[in-house]
Amino acid sequence: DIQMTQSPSSLSASVGDRVTITCQASQDIRDFLNWYQQKPGKAPKLLIYVASNLQTGVPSRFTGSGSGTDFTLTISSLQPEDVGTYYCQQYDVSPPTFGPGTKVDIK
Amino acid sequence: EVQLVQSGAEVKKPGESLKISCKGSGYTFHTSWIAWVRQMPGKGLELMGIIYPGDSATRYSPSFQGQVTISADKSITTAFLQWSSLQASDTAMYFCATPLPGTSGAFDVWGQGTMVTVSS
């Protein structure tokens, strides 16, 4: 199966900062990469699908990019409600696999 | 509205069996994959496996192959996750999820989660 890695594992940033999370796949997954946000005690929420497509209702400060093995999630201006853990997930090869997550909080 | 509603929290003893459920509504259940995802306390998301209710085709992640059974009954639009002999290490929150139409793996609809606690 495909292994996913993410960096950093956690970060602390100020409100308004630009935040970047990276995700790497162990093999080429084309653009079959999604990003999720999870808040404590809640189900994950789909933010970005097929690497760069913003899910309906997700603020435009979230953008995704990349293809092949290297991907990025960017929050252009961090807001207090963005606190949570972010996961990448591939689905080029079945079954899909998640990355280990990046915990984001406010400095 | 597309919805997945999961069965309630369970408290079991080691060695007991368990079957939890995930009922879909508001969409064509048998033409959309359903995934089961484990989240152990304080840990990340682990996809356990996926099932296509239309023909019950199932794919297990290697870590979960042989440890659980995923099934579906399209007549009642419900997917199931079952254990024959629980262990303490099965204590976790379990989510089901179904993908965006037109994708097979962008999970946009999630159940509320079922907490399973295994303790003697």
Interface residues (C-beta under 8 A of the other chain):
Chain A: D1 F32 N34 Y36 Q38 A43 P44 K45 L46 Y49 V50 Q55 T85 Y87 Q89 Q90 Y91 S94 P95 P96 T97 F98 G99 P100 G101
Chain B: A35 V37 G44 L45 E46 L47 G49 I50 R59 Y60 S61 P62 F95 A97 L100 T103 S104 G105 A106 F107 D108 W110 G111 Q112 G113
